[in-house]
Amino acid sequence: MTDEAKGVLAMIGACTVWGLSGIYYKLLDAVPPMEILSHRTFWGLVFFLVVLAIQGRLRELPAAVATRKSFAIIAFAALMISLNWFVFISSVQQGYATDASLGYYIFPLAAVLLGAIFYRERLNRAQLVSVGLATCAVVVLSVGLQVTPWVALVLALSFGLYGVTKKSLSVGPVVSVTAEVAMLTPLALAFLAVVHGQGNGHFGSDLVTSLMLAFAGILTAIPLILFSYATRRVSLATVGVVQYLNPTLQFLVATLIFREAFTMWHAIAFAMIWTALAIYTASSLRRGRAARRAARAAGTSGTVI
């Protein structure tokens, strides 16, 4: 099996775990979202530290936050990813998993817009049309349901800002995420201490719940490691296409397993988002092919006969 094929399989694995993770958190609906988030953070740190120790990379962790700028960047990234995790867990438990899937469909388009704002990246015509369609979809859903889809917007923007923030970091994704959860862990442990001090903690109440709370950290770490493995072996265009498996699985889980309401307004909004993503993806694939042709042409023209 080629490295590219392994990368695609790793990407599919990561997106499958992300897409089906809502089922896992739904099974923990007796546990408040903040308590799940706290355990997800702490046990995620434990798992990441073990991975870095096995790889002999623990020394890279202090270097990731050695400067005031890198510390601030990772702290902001930690804030964004914790917000994203909390809103996703809450949305699943409270019956808004459909809106959550919409948020992750919107995310690539939100990332394009944020890139234009923060990095002055120029948007081509296809990207402008895609962002415009996504904006119209949010407006249609807001007007039709007479409520702003805050879950979708917060998930898309928090993950978009997380990506924009991480773009300026030179350290690898596993090291940076370990630093992020390390910053969040003292807060998580303080919250758990208060909860258990009040006699309301769920960890230790029964074996199954305790194991599931601990495994939430591993469930966080494994897809990230698979995603990191994939991005080093496949093109960004392939990553962009395969990553839509995540919100698609979330959408199917929400509508087919959780049986959440899917109104006419949802159908219109999702159709607009899917059209926007089709335009955006087709444009990205065309630009990727053009870049590869240009690279091959440059290599050929530089060959001395």
C-alpha positions in Angstrom: 0.0 0.0 0.0 1.4 3.4 -1.0 1.9 6.2 1.5 -0.9 8.2 -0.2 -3.4 5.3 0.2 -2.4 5.0 3.9 -3.0 8.7 4.3 -6.4 8.5 2.7 -7.4 5.6 5.0 -6.1 7.6 8.0 -8.1 10.6 7.0 -11.3 8.5 6.6 -10.6 7.0 10.0 -10.3 10.4 11.6 -13.4 11.7 10.0 -15.4 8.6 10.9 -14.5 8.9 14.5 -15.4 12.6 14.5 -18.6 12.0 12.6 -19.8 9.2 14.9 -18.6 10.7 18.2 -22.0 12.2 18.8 -23.4 8.8 19.6 -20.7 8.4 22.3 -21.6 11.7 24.0 -25.3 10.9 23.7 -24.7 7.8 25.7 -23.3 10.1 28.4 -26.3 12.4 28.5 -26.6 11.8 32.3 -23.3 13.6 32.7 -23.3 17.5 32.3 -21.4 18.7 29.3 -18.9 20.7 31.4 -18.0 17.6 33.4 -17.5 15.6 30.2 -15.3 18.4 28.8 -13.2 18.4 32.0 -12.6 14.7 31.7 -12.0 14.9 28.0 -9.3 17.6 28.7 -7.6 15.8 31.5 -7.5 12.3 30.0 -6.6 13.8 26.6 -3.5 15.3 28.3 -2.6 12.0 29.8 -2.9 10.2 26.5 -0.9 12.9 24.6 1.9 12.9 27.1 2.2 9.1 26.8 2.3 9.4 23.0 5.0 12.2 23.1 7.0 10.1 25.7 6.9 7.1 23.4 8.1 9.3 20.5 10.8 10.9 22.6 9.3 14.3 22.0 8.4 15.5 25.5 11.2 18.1 25.3 9.4 19.8 22.5 6.5 20.8 24.8 8.2 23.6 26.8 9.7 25.0 23.6 6.1 25.3 22.2 5.3 28.0 24.8 8.8 29.4 25.3 8.0 32.9 24.0 5.2 35.3 25.0 3.8 35.2 21.5 3.6 31.4 21.3 2.1 31.2 24.7 -0.6 33.7 23.8 -1.4 31.9 20.5 -1.7 28.5 22.2 -3.8 30.0 25.0 -6.2 31.5 22.5 -6.3 28.2 20.5 -7.0 26.3 23.8 -9.9 28.7 24.5 -11.4 28.2 21.0 -11.1 24.4 20.9 -12.6 24.1 24.4 -15.5 26.3 23.3 -15.9 24.1 20.2 -15.9 20.9 22.3 -18.3 22.2 24.9 -20.8 23.5 22.3 -20.6 20.2 20.3 -21.2 18.0 23.4 -24.1 20.3 24.6 -25.7 20.3 21.1 -25.7 16.5 21.0 -27.2 16.2 24.5 -29.8 18.9 24.0 -31.1 17.8 20.6 -29.2 20.2 18.2 -26.9 17.7 16.5 -28.3 18.7 13.1 -27.2 22.3 13.7 -23.8 21.0 14.8 -23.4 19.2 11.5 -24.4 22.4 9.7 -21.6 24.1 11.6 -19.0 21.7 10.4 -20.2 22.0 6.9 -19.9 25.8 7.1 -16.4 25.6 8.7 -14.3 25.3 5.5 -16.1 28.4 4.1 -15.7 30.3 7.4 -12.0 29.4 7.3 -11.7 30.9 3.8 -13.4 34.1 5.0 -11.2 34.3 8.2 -8.1 33.8 6.0 -9.1 36.7 3.9 -9.6 38.9 7.1 -6.6 37.9 9.1 -4.1 36.9 6.4 -5.4 39.1 3.5 -5.8 36.0 1.3 -7.5 36.9 -1.9 -10.8 35.2 -2.6 -11.5 34.0 -6.1 -14.9 34.1 -7.7 -15.8 30.6 -6.7 -14.9 31.2 -3.1 -16.9 34.5 -3.0 -19.9 32.7 -4.4 -19.5 29.8 -1.9 -19.2 32.2 1.1 -22.2 34.2 -0.2 -24.3 31.0 -0.5 -23.3 29.9 3.0 -24.3 33.3 4.4 -27.7 33.2 2.6 -28.2 29.7 4.0 -27.8 31.0 7.5 -30.1 33.9 6.8 -32.7 31.5 5.3 -32.6 29.2 8.4 -32.7 32.2 10.8 -35.8 33.7 9.1 -37.5 30.3 8.5 -37.1 29.0 12.0 -37.3 32.5 13.6 -34.1 31.8 15.6 -30.5 32.3 14.8 -28.6 29.0 14.4 -26.1 29.8 17.1 -24.8 26.3 17.5 -23.8 26.1 13.8 -22.3 29.6 13.9 -20.3 29.1 17.1 -19.0 25.8 16.0 -17.9 27.1 12.6 -16.4 30.3 13.9 -14.6 28.7 16.9 -13.1 26.0 14.8 -12.3 28.5 12.0 -10.5 30.8 14.5 -8.7 27.8 16.0 -7.4 26.9 12.5 -6.4 30.5 11.8 -4.6 30.7 15.1 -2.7 27.4 14.6 -1.6 28.5 11.1 0.9 30.8 12.7 2.5 28.1 14.9 5.7 26.3 13.8 5.2 23.3 16.2 3.4 20.1 15.1 -0.3 19.5 15.8 0.2 16.8 18.5 2.7 19.0 20.4 0.5 22.1 20.1 -2.7 20.3 21.2 -0.8 18.8 24.1 0.2 22.3 25.2 -3.4 23.5 24.8 -4.9 20.7 27.0 -2.1 21.2 29.5 -3.2 24.9 29.8 -6.8 23.8 30.2 -6.2 20.9 32.6 -5.8 23.0 35.8 -9.2 24.5 35.2 -10.7 21.1 34.4 -9.3 19.6 37.6 -10.5 22.6 39.7 -14.0 22.2 38.2 -14.0 18.4 38.9 -12.8 19.0 42.5 -15.7 21.3 43.1 -18.2 19.0 41.5 -17.0 15.9 43.4 -16.7 18.0 46.6 -20.4 18.7 46.3 -21.1 15.0 45.8 -22.3 15.5 42.2 -19.4 13.9 40.3 -20.1 11.0 38.0 -16.6 9.6 37.8 -16.4 6.6 40.2 -20.2 6.3 40.4 -20.1 3.2 38.2 -17.5 1.4 36.2 -19.0 2.0 32.8 -19.5 5.7 33.2 -16.0 6.1 34.6 -14.4 4.2 31.7 -16.4 6.2 29.2 -15.3 9.5 30.7 -11.7 8.4 30.7 -12.0 7.1 27.1 -13.3 10.5 26.0 -9.7 11.7 26.1 -8.5 8.9 23.8 -11.5 9.6 21.6 -10.2 13.1 21.3 -6.6 12.1 20.6 -6.8 9.3 18.1 -8.6 11.1 15.3 -6.2 14.1 15.7 -3.2 11.8 15.4 -4.7 10.1 12.3 -5.5 13.5 10.8 -1.9 14.6 11.4 -0.6 11.4 9.8 -2.9 11.9 6.8 -2.0 15.6 6.1 1.7 14.6 5.7 0.8 12.0 3.0 -2.0 13.4 0.9 -2.7 16.6 -0.9 -4.7 19.4 0.8 -7.3 19.0 -1.9 -7.9 15.4 -0.9 -8.0 16.4 2.7 -10.6 19.0 1.9 -12.8 16.5 0.1 -12.6 13.7 2.6 -13.2 15.9 5.6 -16.8 16.4 4.5 -17.3 12.8 5.7 -17.3 14.2 9.3 -20.4 16.5 9.0 -22.1 14.1 6.7 -21.9 11.3 9.3 -23.0 13.8 12.0 -26.0 14.8 9.8 -27.0 11.1 9.3 -26.6 10.4 13.0 -28.8 13.4 13.9 -31.6 12.6 11.5 -31.6 8.8 11.4 -30.4 7.8 14.9 -31.4 10.7 17.1 -34.5 11.4 15.0 -34.1 15.2 15.2 -36.5 17.4 13.3 -35.5 18.2 9.8 -37.8 21.0 8.5 -38.3 22.4 5.0 -36.1 25.4 6.1 -33.3 22.9 7.1 -33.6 21.3 3.7 -33.3 24.6 1.9 -30.3 25.7 4.0 -28.5 22.4 3.7 -29.1 22.4 -0.1 -27.5 25.8 -0.3 -24.5 24.8 1.9 -24.0 21.6 -0.2 -24.1 23.6 -3.4 -21.6 26.1 -1.9 -19.3 23.3 -0.9 -19.5 21.7 -4.3 -18.5 25.0 -6.0 -15.7 25.5 -3.4 -14.4 21.9 -3.7 -14.5 21.9 -7.5 -12.5 25.2 -7.6 -10.0 23.8 -5.1 -9.5 20.7 -7.1 -9.0 22.7 -10.3 -6.4 24.9 -8.7 -4.6 21.9 -7.2 -4.4 20.3 -10.7 -3.2 23.5 -12.2 -0.5 23.9 -9.5 0.7 20.3 -10.1 0.8 20.9 -13.9 2.8 24.1 -13.4 5.2 22.3 -11.1 5.8 19.5 -13.6 6.2 22.0 -16.4 8.8 24.0 -14.3 10.6 20.7 -13.6 10.7 19.7 -17.3 11.8 23.2 -18.4 14.7 23.0 -15.9 16.0 19.7 -17.1 19.2 19.8 -19.0 19.5 17.4 -21.9 
